[in-house]
């Protein structure tokens, strides 16, 4: 694992402590209506809270529909690494969340969304 690699969850049945703290957790409906706003929440450290302190914190979260950037949220050590967004989609896609930890690099998670 290199600092510059985009890291993902290797085995959902056997998560490492690092994965439990870093892999973004996307909460969103599986199916949405085209052009209608819906809620997406992304939390880093869904199973173990990620530290948010001066020397170790999540710097930002980026949310993409496939590879089109929808949103970016910047964090500081004084915040919680969690964001709730209202978004709309016109077609089915993969929502991709990328988060960047100042010590452990970039992590990615994805969720398929069907648009009707």
Secondary structure, DSSP 8 states (H G I E B T S, - for coil): --TTSEE--S-TTS--HHHHHHSEEEE--SEE-TT--EEEEEEE-SSS----BTTB-EEEEEEEETTEEEEEEE--TTS-SEEEEEE--SS-EEEEEEEEETTTEEEEEEEEEEE-
